[in-house]
């Protein structure tokens, strides 16, 4: 039986990364859409909180391992977002509290560029 941690690693390093790109690119894409739709900025941390709450609400109806795997995946993804933001020279605080959506767009574009560079690198 595969552990939950190994399952999350497989998802965040494999399927989801291939399907949606780096978590920073994916999370910021969603934050940008949600920010525009709601008319208020939504940070990557708030995105993770909301997705976690959705999984908790589902789990209250009926226990499902997948809900807990997804919660762990969101948290791992947030850690990867923070690491990439630091690599790009951003402070996490730039995406908390009062921030401009253009900062998210700028970081999103930088993350897309890194995704493209990673796709060009030969596999190890």
C-alpha positions as CSV (number, residue, x, y, z in Angstrom):
1,X,0.0,0.0,0.0
2,X,1.3,3.4,-1.0
3,X,1.6,6.0,1.8
4,X,-0.3,9.2,1.6
5,X,3.0,11.1,1.5
6,X,4.2,9.0,-1.4
7,X,0.9,9.5,-3.2
8,X,1.1,13.3,-2.8
9,X,4.7,13.3,-4.1
10,X,3.6,11.4,-7.1
11,X,0.8,13.8,-7.8
12,X,2.7,17.0,-7.2
13,X,5.8,15.8,-9.0
14,X,4.1,13.9,-11.8
15,X,0.5,14.1,-13.0
16,X,-0.5,17.5,-11.8
17,X,2.8,19.1,-12.8
18,X,2.4,17.7,-16.3
19,X,-1.2,18.7,-16.6
20,X,-1.1,22.1,-15.0
21,X,2.5,23.3,-14.8
22,X,4.4,24.3,-11.7
23,X,2.1,25.0,-8.7
24,X,3.0,28.7,-8.8
25,X,1.9,29.0,-12.4
26,X,-1.3,27.1,-11.7
27,X,-2.1,28.7,-8.3
28,X,-1.5,32.3,-9.6
29,X,-3.6,31.6,-12.7
30,X,-6.5,30.6,-10.5
31,X,-5.9,33.6,-8.1
32,X,-5.9,36.0,-11.0
33,X,-9.3,34.6,-12.3
34,X,-10.8,34.5,-8.8
35,X,-9.5,38.1,-8.0
36,X,-11.1,39.4,-11.2
37,X,-14.4,37.5,-10.6
38,X,-14.7,38.5,-6.9
39,X,-13.4,42.1,-7.4
40,X,-10.8,41.6,-4.6
41,X,-7.3,40.1,-4.6
42,X,-7.0,36.5,-3.7
43,X,-3.5,35.3,-2.7
44,X,-2.0,31.9,-3.2
45,X,-2.4,31.3,0.5
46,X,-6.0,32.2,0.5
47,X,-6.5,30.0,-2.5
48,X,-5.1,27.0,-0.6
49,X,-7.3,27.9,2.4
50,X,-10.4,27.9,0.3
51,X,-9.6,24.7,-1.5
52,X,-8.8,23.0,1.9
53,X,-12.1,24.2,3.3
54,X,-13.9,22.8,0.3
55,X,-12.3,19.4,0.9
56,X,-13.1,19.6,4.6
57,X,-16.8,20.3,3.8
58,X,-16.9,17.3,1.5
59,X,-15.2,15.1,4.0
60,X,-17.8,16.1,6.6
61,X,-20.4,14.5,4.4
62,X,-18.4,11.3,3.8
63,X,-14.8,10.3,4.6
64,X,-12.8,9.9,1.4
65,X,-9.0,9.5,1.4
66,X,-8.8,11.6,-1.8
67,X,-10.0,14.7,0.2
68,X,-7.0,14.4,2.5
69,X,-4.6,13.6,-0.2
70,X,-5.7,16.8,-2.0
71,X,-5.4,18.9,1.2
72,X,-1.8,17.7,1.6
73,X,-1.2,18.4,-2.1
74,X,-2.4,22.0,-1.8
75,X,-0.1,22.5,1.2
76,X,2.9,21.0,-0.7
77,X,2.0,23.2,-3.7
78,X,2.0,26.3,-1.5
79,X,5.5,25.4,-0.3
80,X,6.6,25.1,-3.9
81,X,5.0,28.4,-4.7
82,X,7.0,30.1,-1.9
83,X,10.2,28.5,-3.0
84,X,9.7,29.6,-6.6
85,X,8.7,33.1,-5.5
86,X,11.9,33.4,-3.5
87,X,13.9,32.1,-6.5
88,X,12.3,34.9,-8.6
89,X,13.1,37.5,-6.0
90,X,9.6,38.0,-4.6
91,X,8.7,38.0,-1.0
92,X,5.7,36.0,0.0
93,X,4.3,39.1,1.8
94,X,3.9,40.7,-1.7
95,X,0.9,38.5,-2.2
96,X,-0.7,39.0,1.2
97,X,-2.7,41.9,2.4
98,X,-2.9,44.8,0.1
99,X,-1.2,44.0,-3.2
100,X,-1.8,44.9,-6.8
101,X,-3.1,42.3,-9.3
102,X,-0.3,43.5,-11.7
103,X,2.2,42.0,-9.2
104,X,0.5,38.6,-9.6
105,X,0.5,39.0,-13.4
106,X,4.2,39.8,-13.4
107,X,5.0,36.8,-11.2
108,X,2.7,34.6,-13.2
109,X,4.5,35.5,-16.4
110,X,7.9,34.9,-14.8
111,X,6.7,31.5,-13.6
112,X,5.5,30.6,-17.1
113,X,8.9,31.4,-18.4
114,X,10.5,29.1,-15.8
115,X,8.1,26.4,-16.9
116,X,9.2,26.8,-20.4
117,X,12.9,26.6,-19.4
118,X,12.2,23.5,-17.4
119,X,10.5,21.8,-20.4
120,X,13.7,22.5,-22.4
121,X,16.1,20.9,-19.9
122,X,17.1,17.4,-20.8
123,X,15.8,14.7,-18.5
124,X,18.5,13.6,-16.0
